[in-house]
């Protein structure tokens, strides 16, 4: 495999990081994002792309016309829609690398669309937050072309490991992990905010430290709060896909569905401005206190 022209679908946080990291290895990097067509976002998004030497495309069709490798980096709920749109315009032989956090069933459905259009679908399970790793974020690859694509990505500085030629394996690993990681985020937010409401956090958190001494629970709490406040919507969508993963395995996703609800609740609070005055690098209490001020239950 040899690629010269990369097309990124999604020019948000992840898309921008990958564009910057991969630009030196390729003759051209282009991107398509809905923000390019939205009056309130177009100017700033396209200015960022221009400064990064990324060609901002006017449509999916324009992006597919000039890319021999397409990377989909959108929110989980848009995984299948992006594959469906790309399949209409892909040139035969184009490799489609799907980074999105979706269930095995969703990835398999996306693969059928891409493969039917003459493309080559490879799934990726991105195993942790892209910042601060950048393009070296650990990812697992799956699909018939995964073994072939991995060394190309590694040559570009990426940490890509093929795990199976069967689609769904990489995403199953990712989704099962997400139930744990996003679940810990949701548990910490609920536990810490409730402890703060009762004024018992200085008694409760040391018990966590005693049980799990390798974790700095104050620092971890601040990190969890900040990431969910910033990316709760994306996390909620991912957890709905995790719930689909559990359901596809034949189980009722009681926990995954509840985690999605909690992540969505924090995202809604953030959208309503609850955390507008919380400074960067704040302690977890700075996030919990605005929640307490807006709580619906008894004081």
C-alpha positions as CSV (number, residue, x, y, z in Angstrom):
1,X,0.0,0.0,0.0
2,X,1.1,3.5,-0.8
3,X,-0.8,6.7,-0.2
4,X,-0.1,10.3,-1.2
5,X,-3.4,12.0,-0.6
6,X,-5.3,11.8,2.7
7,X,-8.9,12.9,3.1
8,X,-10.2,13.5,6.6
9,X,-13.9,13.4,7.3
10,X,-14.3,15.5,10.4
11,X,-12.1,18.4,11.3
12,X,-12.8,18.7,15.0
13,X,-10.3,18.0,17.8
14,X,-9.2,14.5,16.4
15,X,-9.3,15.5,12.8
16,X,-7.1,18.5,13.4
17,X,-4.6,16.5,15.4
18,X,-4.3,13.9,12.7
19,X,-4.0,16.5,10.0
20,X,-1.1,18.2,11.7
21,X,0.6,14.9,12.6
22,X,0.3,13.3,9.1
23,X,0.8,16.4,6.9
24,X,4.6,16.0,6.7
25,X,4.3,12.4,5.4
26,X,1.8,13.1,2.6
27,X,1.7,15.1,-0.6
28,X,-1.8,16.4,0.3
29,X,-4.2,16.4,3.2
30,X,-7.7,17.5,2.7
31,X,-10.7,17.7,5.0
32,X,-14.5,17.8,4.9
33,X,-16.5,18.9,7.9
34,X,-20.1,20.1,8.2
35,X,-18.7,23.2,9.9
36,X,-17.3,24.3,6.5
37,X,-20.8,24.8,5.3
38,X,-22.2,26.5,8.5
39,X,-22.2,30.3,8.5
40,X,-21.4,30.6,12.2
41,X,-18.4,28.2,12.0
42,X,-17.1,28.3,8.4
43,X,-14.7,31.2,8.6
44,X,-12.8,30.0,11.7
45,X,-12.8,26.3,10.6
46,X,-11.5,27.1,7.1
47,X,-9.0,29.6,8.4
48,X,-7.6,26.9,10.8
49,X,-7.4,24.5,7.8
50,X,-5.6,27.0,5.6
51,X,-3.0,27.8,8.4
52,X,-2.4,24.0,8.8
53,X,-2.0,23.6,5.0
54,X,-5.1,21.4,4.9
55,X,-7.3,21.7,1.8
56,X,-10.9,22.4,3.0
57,X,-13.3,20.6,0.7
58,X,-16.8,21.9,-0.2
59,X,-18.4,18.4,0.0
60,X,-17.8,14.7,0.6
61,X,-17.8,14.2,-3.1
62,X,-14.9,16.7,-3.5
63,X,-12.9,15.1,-0.7
64,X,-13.3,11.5,-2.2
65,X,-12.3,12.7,-5.6
66,X,-8.8,13.6,-4.4
67,X,-8.1,11.1,-1.7
68,X,-6.6,7.6,-1.9
69,X,-7.0,7.1,1.9
70,X,-10.0,8.4,3.7
71,X,-10.1,8.6,7.5
72,X,-13.5,9.0,9.2
73,X,-13.1,10.9,12.5
74,X,-16.6,12.0,13.5
75,X,-18.9,11.5,16.5
76,X,-20.2,7.9,17.1
77,X,-23.8,8.7,16.0
78,X,-22.5,9.8,12.6
79,X,-20.4,6.7,11.9
80,X,-22.9,5.0,9.5
81,X,-24.1,8.1,7.8
82,X,-20.5,9.1,6.9
83,X,-19.8,5.7,5.4
84,X,-23.1,5.8,3.5
85,X,-22.3,9.3,2.1
86,X,-18.6,8.3,1.3
87,X,-19.7,5.1,-0.5
88,X,-21.6,7.3,-3.1
89,X,-18.4,9.0,-4.1
90,X,-15.4,6.8,-3.3
91,X,-13.1,6.0,-6.2
92,X,-12.5,2.2,-6.5
93,X,-9.6,1.0,-4.5
94,X,-9.8,3.8,-1.9
95,X,-9.0,2.7,1.6
96,X,-11.5,3.9,4.2
97,X,-10.1,3.9,7.8
98,X,-12.9,4.3,10.4
99,X,-11.7,5.7,13.7
100,X,-15.1,6.2,15.2
101,X,-16.2,4.7,18.5
102,X,-19.0,2.4,17.2
103,X,-20.3,-1.1,17.9
104,X,-19.2,-4.1,15.9
105,X,-22.6,-4.2,14.2
106,X,-22.3,-0.6,13.2
107,X,-18.8,-1.1,11.8
108,X,-19.9,-4.2,9.9
109,X,-22.8,-2.3,8.3
110,X,-20.4,0.6,7.4
111,X,-18.0,-1.9,5.9
112,X,-20.7,-3.4,3.7
113,X,-21.4,0.0,2.2
114,X,-17.7,0.9,1.5
115,X,-16.8,-2.5,0.1
116,X,-19.9,-2.6,-2.2
117,X,-18.7,0.7,-3.6
118,X,-15.3,-0.8,-4.4
119,X,-13.5,0.7,-1.4
120,X,-11.5,-1.2,1.2
121,X,-12.8,-0.8,4.8
122,X,-10.6,-1.0,7.8
123,X,-11.9,-0.5,11.3
124,X,-9.8,1.1,14.1
125,X,-10.4,1.0,17.8
126,X,-8.8,4.1,19.3
127,X,-7.9,2.9,22.8
128,X,-7.5,6.1,24.7
129,X,-8.0,9.9,24.4
130,X,-6.1,11.2,21.4
131,X,-4.6,14.1,23.4
132,X,-1.9,14.1,24.5
133,X,-0.7,11.2,22.3
134,X,-1.5,12.8,19.0
135,X,-1.1,10.5,16.0
136,X,0.7,8.0,18.3
137,X,-2.5,7.2,20.2
138,X,-2.7,3.4,20.4
139,X,-5.2,2.0,18.0
140,X,-6.2,-1.5,17.0
141,X,-7.0,-2.4,13.4
142,X,-9.4,-4.9,12.0
143,X,-10.5,-6.1,8.6
144,X,-9.1,-7.9,5.6
145,X,-6.7,-5.1,4.8
146,X,-5.7,-4.3,8.4
147,X,-2.4,-6.3,8.3
148,X,-1.4,-4.5,5.1
149,X,-2.3,-1.0,6.3
150,X,-0.6,-1.2,9.7
151,X,3.0,-0.9,8.5
152,X,2.1,2.1,6.4
153,X,0.6,3.9,9.4
154,X,3.5,2.9,11.6
155,X,5.9,4.4,9.0
156,X,4.0,7.7,9.5
157,X,4.6,7.5,13.2
158,X,1.3,6.0,14.2
159,X,0.8,3.3,16.8
160,X,-1.4,0.9,14.9
161,X,-1.7,-2.8,15.7
162,X,-3.7,-5.3,13.6
163,X,-5.7,-7.6,15.8
164,X,-8.0,-9.5,13.4
165,X,-9.0,-9.9,9.8
166,X,-12.6,-10.2,11.1
167,X,-14.5,-6.9,11.3
168,X,-15.9,-6.2,14.8
169,X,-13.0,-7.5,16.9
170,X,-11.2,-4.2,17.2
171,X,-14.4,-2.3,17.9
172,X,-15.5,-4.9,20.5
173,X,-12.3,-4.4,22.4
174,X,-12.7,-0.7,22.3
175,X,-16.4,-0.7,23.3
176,X,-15.9,-3.1,26.2
177,X,-13.1,-0.8,27.5
178,X,-15.3,2.2,27.1
179,X,-17.9,0.7,29.4
180,X,-15.2,0.6,32.1
181,X,-13.5,4.0,31.4
182,X,-16.6,6.1,30.7
183,X,-18.3,4.3,33.5
184,X,-15.6,5.3,35.9
185,X,-16.0,8.9,34.8
186,X,-19.8,8.8,35.4
187,X,-19.3,7.1,38.8
188,X,-16.7,9.6,39.9
189,X,-18.9,12.6,38.9
190,X,-22.0,11.1,40.7
191,X,-20.1,10.0,43.8
192,X,-18.0,13.1,44.2
193,X,-20.8,15.6,43.6
194,X,-23.0,13.7,46.1
195,X,-20.2,13.5,48.7
196,X,-19.8,17.3,48.2
197,X,-23.5,17.8,48.8
198,X,-23.3,16.0,52.1
199,X,-20.0,17.5,53.1
200,X,-18.3,14.2,53.4
201,X,-15.7,14.3,50.5
202,X,-12.8,14.7,52.9
203,X,-13.8,11.4,54.6
204,X,-14.9,9.5,51.5
205,X,-12.0,10.1,49.1
206,X,-9.3,8.9,51.5
207,X,-11.1,5.6,51.6
208,X,-10.7,5.3,47.8
209,X,-7.0,6.2,48.2
210,X,-6.5,3.5,50.7
211,X,-8.3,0.9,48.5
212,X,-6.6,2.0,45.3
213,X,-3.4,3.6,46.3
214,X,-1.9,3.8,42.8
215,X,-4.5,6.4,41.8
216,X,-4.4,10.1,42.9
217,X,-8.2,10.3,43.4
218,X,-8.2,14.1,43.8
219,X,-6.3,14.6,40.5
220,X,-8.2,11.9,38.7
221,X,-11.5,13.4,39.8
222,X,-10.5,16.8,38.3
223,X,-9.5,15.1,35.1
224,X,-12.7,13.1,34.8
225,X,-14.9,16.1,35.4
226,X,-13.0,18.3,32.9
227,X,-13.0,15.7,30.1
228,X,-16.7,15.0,30.5
229,X,-17.6,18.7,30.7
230,X,-15.6,19.3,27.5
231,X,-16.6,16.1,25.6
232,X,-19.7,14.8,27.3
233,X,-21.8,14.8,24.1
234,X,-19.2,12.8,22.2
235,X,-18.9,10.4,25.2
236,X,-22.7,10.0,25.5
237,X,-22.9,9.0,21.8
238,X,-20.0,6.6,22.2
239,X,-21.7,5.0,25.2
240,X,-24.9,4.5,23.2
241,X,-22.8,2.5,20.8
242,X,-21.3,0.6,23.7
243,X,-24.9,-0.2,24.8
244,X,-25.5,-1.5,21.2
245,X,-22.3,-3.6,21.6
246,X,-23.7,-5.2,24.8
247,X,-27.1,-5.7,23.1
248,X,-25.5,-7.3,20.1
249,X,-23.8,-9.7,22.5
250,X,-27.2,-10.8,23.8
251,X,-27.3,-8.8,27.1
252,X,-29.4,-6.0,28.3
253,X,-27.1,-2.9,28.6
254,X,-28.3,-1.7,32.0
255,X,-24.9,-0.1,32.9
256,X,-23.9,1.2,29.5
257,X,-27.2,2.9,29.0
258,X,-27.0,4.5,32.4
259,X,-23.5,5.7,31.7
260,X,-24.7,7.3,28.4
261,X,-27.5,9.1,30.3
262,X,-25.0,10.5,32.9
263,X,-22.6,11.6,30.2
264,X,-25.5,13.3,28.3
265,X,-26.7,15.0,31.5
266,X,-23.2,16.6,32.0
267,X,-23.1,17.6,28.4
268,X,-26.5,19.2,28.7
269,X,-25.3,21.0,31.9
270,X,-22.3,22.3,30.0
271,X,-24.4,23.5,27.1
272,X,-26.6,25.4,29.5
273,X,-23.5,27.3,30.9
274,X,-23.3,25.6,34.2
275,X,-19.5,25.4,34.1
276,X,-18.9,28.7,32.2
277,X,-16.9,30.2,35.1
278,X,-14.8,27.1,35.8
279,X,-11.1,27.9,34.9
280,X,-8.8,25.6,33.1
281,X,-6.9,23.3,35.4
282,X,-9.5,23.6,38.2
283,X,-10.0,21.1,41.0
284,X,-12.9,18.8,40.8
285,X,-14.8,20.8,43.5
286,X,-15.0,23.7,41.0
287,X,-17.1,21.6,38.7
288,X,-19.2,20.0,41.5
289,X,-20.2,23.3,43.1
290,X,-22.1,24.7,40.1
291,X,-23.9,21.3,39.9
292,X,-24.9,21.7,43.5
293,X,-26.2,25.2,42.9
294,X,-28.5,23.9,40.1
295,X,-29.6,20.6,41.8
296,X,-33.3,19.7,41.7
297,X,-33.3,17.7,45.0
298,X,-33.4,18.9,48.6
299,X,-30.5,21.1,49.8
